[in-house]
Amino acid sequence: MDKWEVFKQNIDKLINIDLNYYKEKQMKRRITSLMIRNGYNDFDEYFLGLKSDKALLDQFINYLTINVSEFYRNPSQWEVLGKEILPDLVSKYKRPIKVWSSACSTGEEPYSLVMLLTKFYNLNQIEVLASDIDEGAIEKAKIGLYGEKALANLPGQFKQEYFEKVGNSYKIKDIIKNRVEFKKLDLLKDPFPKDMDLITCRNVMIYFTDEAKELLYKKFHDSLSQEGVFFVGSTEQIILPERYNFKSIKTFFYKKLNSYPK
């Protein structure tokens, strides 16, 4: 077995992340680049370094999980969400809808969802579940401190109402933070929450193999309520969504059809 295969097995044992689900060439290139940058020459040496140095391991996990995020990322899609998708969902239920930001990174997406939902509900009625595989990213999300660039696409009203300026950064107010429940969750290995009315999984699937995507589409389908909607990233449109029992209702938005085929 070559060193890369051994490295993948060791990583799975160490941090419970299966690199076989990620696109091989892309992931191997990224990890090799990071390894060399840290002064290691082969995967065996690098793994020993990761095992003995927590800071190095944290850097590896953060790099692996590709934490790039911003508020209202791809604003035109948030406009569709706010003007078409959410009004339809909200009208169907007498209760507040259940929302899950399934790869929340450093919190920009779930906090954006809370702010958008204030157009439909009182703040104390809003609850958003937010999950990520990277505990370091979740900790940053809980702190809620962001640079100017992260807020570039956020509607001015939200920036003014829900943030406090701290030096050159912006801190999100507790009234928004308190509406989000963060938890660590591995999309590929862990069970999903049930009966969610809106699930976002954006800019994550592009890193996975077709086998992993098929597994995730089934899990997301089963996680949605009967009228639930699945919101994906701008490079992640589902080819032939009916194969996974989804129906395209808008570009990047998919409605759950009946039960998933056995």
Secondary structure, DSSP 8 states (H G I E B T S, - for coil): --HHHHHHHHHHHHH---GGGB-HHHHHHHHHHHHHHTT--SHHHHHHHHHH-HHHHHHHHHHHTT----TTSSHHHHHHIIIIIHHHHHHH-SS---EEETT-TTTHHHHHHHHHHTTTS-GGG--EEEEES-HHHHHHHHHTEEEGGGGTTS-HHHHHHHEEEETTEEEE-HHHHTTEEEEE--TTTS---SSEEEEEE-S-GGGB-HHHHHHHHHHHHHHEEEEEEEEE-TT---SSGGGGTEEEEETTEEEE-SS---
